[in-house]
């Protein structure tokens, strides 16, 4: 039943062609953020190679020179939550799904430099051609939510469903924010991937195929979509805690539930509270509160609007001048929205600043290091998903693209 999560490989300076790592790829198991360190990679330890110091006054010019030298051979993707210093070098910006599609639409680019986090680079590798190489400038740029559902945990969960005679009635649906292993699991069991934009369609499809959904790994997106958009009740939802027998649920309750929600959450969006909403309404009379569906259910209920990252951006861009917005999503994006919409008031929903720490791992020194290495002919931090995992994960991604 269990297998090691060894689908990732990395090319680093110093790997020579004769070494087993260079021939077969070095297995890189997923690592829970902040738990342990991998001395064979830069995760939790030093970056290999010559990482420029952040104080280098020539850093921006170095980035510009390296980007110009790479030309059309490279395509730089920037997620909306990236720092300003990085996003300025992106050829295209977007959310995880848009960026994966953009990567797939550039088969001529030899290198896809992904300024985002690990699961996004995996999806780009799955969707790009075999000749293209996907680079993550800092391997420590993981996602705490994706790390909350490991392959072995999900396999054990499914075994329990089989023991209870429930597996045949359950369709797995995984959020884009999950590892390639979990997407492959989903594809193998006839499920689909979803994004925050199409979660309603994905759940509607899944519930036409089975009577229950196992929703991975973000309990909040699953609950918010099921209750707000499909009209299910909170009693139709049950949380699966991978650290407890039977997921911490009564087997009879599992039989009754329609939505089985994996106990995962986003460490950024999960921290907003309904008190934040009440406080900003007192502070800014008439403010519109818009939040991401990864927020807790009570926050979503208290907000005026709920939407994906792309929806939040378009809503504020199209809002009338003079309107005020409190935004419950990642701080880099909120700050950029405030700068890009000077005719509106745009504030962060919480008073306490909070960036996505792993998104912020991609900084200008790492981007310069990755691009200069490529200019010098050295491929660093390549993200590779093994063919079997990629094929099964692609089945789930293709199912998402085919959603009615
Ligand atoms: S914002 Fe949340 S879901 Fe997105 S990468 Fe950061 S921890 Fe993961």
Boltz pocket constraint, residues with backbone or C-beta under 6 A from the ligand:
constraints:
  - pocket:
      binder: B
      contacts: [[A, 81], [A, 117], [A, 142], [A, 143], [A, 144], [A, 145], [A, 146], [A, 177], [A, 265], [A, 266], [A, 267], [A, 268], [A, 269], [A, 330], [A, 356], [A, 357], [A, 358], [A, 359]]
      max_distance: 6.0
